[in-house]
């Protein structure tokens, strides 16, 4: 049986740490992850993007300073722990992923970050691509990725 790899885009990762629509799905996914039923994957690019979203939420007052520190620490520690346990694949941004992402940028008029996420999911042969971005969901689906929208 093929390993079940669920690729999480940045919007899906954030739902693990900040409660919003789709957070319950992500919480259940992580339960399956820790029980050894699935693995997850995301790009090294996502780590910086998620940290940036947390910081912006703090700066605009969506979360308080203490909550910012908590979600940031939880994210970093959980990323390290799941990676060390071998249940998280962190995909590096390499020349192949970058050059393949450029094709998606031109084809769909999307941002580099979104193109990297789709290309990274393909690179790791993800069985499911999870996102909270409707447009990215549509593009990932069109690109042949089994996808789930958490809207």
HELIX and SHEET records of a PDB file:
HELIX    1   1 UNK A   10  UNK A   17  1                                   8    
HELIX    2   2 UNK A   23  UNK A   34  1                                  12    
HELIX    3   3 UNK A   44  UNK A   59  1                                  16    
HELIX    4   4 UNK A   65  UNK A   85  1                                  21    
HELIX    5   5 UNK A   95  UNK A  108  1                                  14    
HELIX    6   6 UNK A  112  UNK A  123  1                                  12    
HELIX    7   7 UNK A  134  UNK A  142  1                                   9    
SHEET    1   A 5 UNK A  88  UNK A  91  0                                        
SHEET    2   A 5 UNK A  39  UNK A  43  1                                        
SHEET    3   A 5 UNK A   5  UNK A   8  1                                        
SHEET    4   A 5 UNK A 128  UNK A 131  1                                        
SHEET    5   A 5 UNK A 147  UNK A 149  1                                        
END                                                                             
